Amino acid sequence: MQDRSVRCVISFVLLALAVVVGCGLIQHKAPQSEPVASPGDLAAMVTNLTPRGWKIHDKVMWFTPENLYQHIDGRAEFYLAYDIIGMCFVSFEKSSDRGIFIDISIYDMGTPTNAFGVFSIERPQGSPQLKLGRDAYRSGTDYYIWKGRYYVQIIVANDSIGLQQIAMNMAKKLTASLHDSNEPVWGLTALPKANLVPQSVRYYLVDAMALDFMQNTYMARYHRGETEVTVFLSQRDSVESAQATVDRFIEHADLYGKEANLLTVNDIELVSCDMGEINDIVFQKGRLVAGVTEVEDQNVGLQAAIDLWRQLQPE
């Protein structure tokens, strides 16, 4: 009888648990977030890159937003504007010649979008592209890589073939080790692809076009016949916020330009801001604020803005 009682109690408990789970009262563990390399992980990662016959000068260093200026004084503010998490730095030197070095900096920018931002701003137009990470290029003797939330700089002492080969091998090994969540960068998908000037897309977390009200903004250049135009695209939190941003454009034009005119072309509402010798054409589409900036010919700007409006999907 006792065993039957025990079995009955167990059955009751299991049934009760099943009911509770079915009602959603017992919560499953939330899925783990994407793995992020700690400062120690990055230090171990770069230490493993040490080529034979080389050594690490001093030690692997980790810089936070608070002390980043100690390493790149005068440039720290740029990375801080993109909400940098931290930076791992290591300098390798050839054991037989301290003048032969390879310096590696890994910037953890927190998100792929912010990492693309710093990568895009620092990339010179027409740089030779490399098949590393999501995007990479070479400038002079040095290598610059974007992968996921990381922006990597590899600075090489000279352009000798042997040293460049060592640096490239280190770049490949490091890039393979860095995790990428594959989280998309919205603007790279949202911007139209037709007639886009290669390597021209840039992302500004704040102060795009030197305007303090323009955050989360992509800029890119497009071919239009014999000329090029620069477009901008920003996604706001709400339709109301987008409208408020357009209003700020109007206020800016009234203060610092000649005038701002409201225009309707084929049922598309635009704002033409006459800034003197150049014009900005601005429009709102749902949560999007977009347009053309610094165009000399207003008619060219209007047509480019209308074409952009038609190609954008409202958010």
JOGI-V759057 format. One record per pair of residues at least 24 apart in sequence whose ideal C-beta (glycine too) atoms are under 6 Angstrom apart, sorted by sequence separation. I is the first residue (numbers start at 0). GAP is how many residues later the second one is. D is the distance in whole Angstrom. If there is no record, write none. Layout:
i=(I:I)
gap=(GAP:GAP)
d=(D:D)
This chain:
i=(61:62:196:280:83:84:61:195:282:81:82:118:194:284:287:60:142:146:149:194:285:286:190:284:285:59:115:144:82:114:146:186:81:118:147:117:146:147:248:55:56:114:81:114:212:269:56:81:111:114:245:111:53:110:245:267:109:131:53:54:108:242:267:52:108:132:241:131:45:105:106:244:241:41:105:241:104:238:103:235:102:234:234:101:233:100:99:232:45:230:231:228:229:41:101:228:115:111:112:111:124:228:230:234:120:119:119:208:116:115:116:50:191:48:81:48:80:44:34:33)
gap=(24:24:24:24:25:25:26:26:26:27:27:27:27:27:27:28:28:28:28:28:28:28:29:29:29:30:30:30:31:31:31:31:32:32:32:33:33:33:33:34:34:34:35:35:35:35:36:36:36:36:36:37:38:38:38:38:39:39:40:40:40:41:41:42:42:42:42:43:44:44:44:44:45:46:46:47:48:48:50:51:52:52:53:54:55:56:57:57:58:61:61:63:63:64:65:66:69:71:72:73:74:75:77:80:81:82:83:84:86:87:88:115:119:121:123:124:125:132:144:147)
d=(6:5:4:4:6:5:6:6:6:6:6:4:5:6:6:5:5:6:5:4:3:4:6:5:5:5:6:6:6:6:5:4:4:5:3:5:5:6:5:6:4:5:5:6:4:6:5:5:5:5:6:6:5:6:5:6:6:6:6:5:6:6:5:6:6:5:5:5:5:6:4:5:5:4:5:5:4:6:5:5:4:6:6:5:5:5:5:5:6:5:6:5:5:6:5:6:5:5:5:6:6:5:6:6:6:4:6:6:4:6:6:5:4:5:5:6:6:5:6:4)
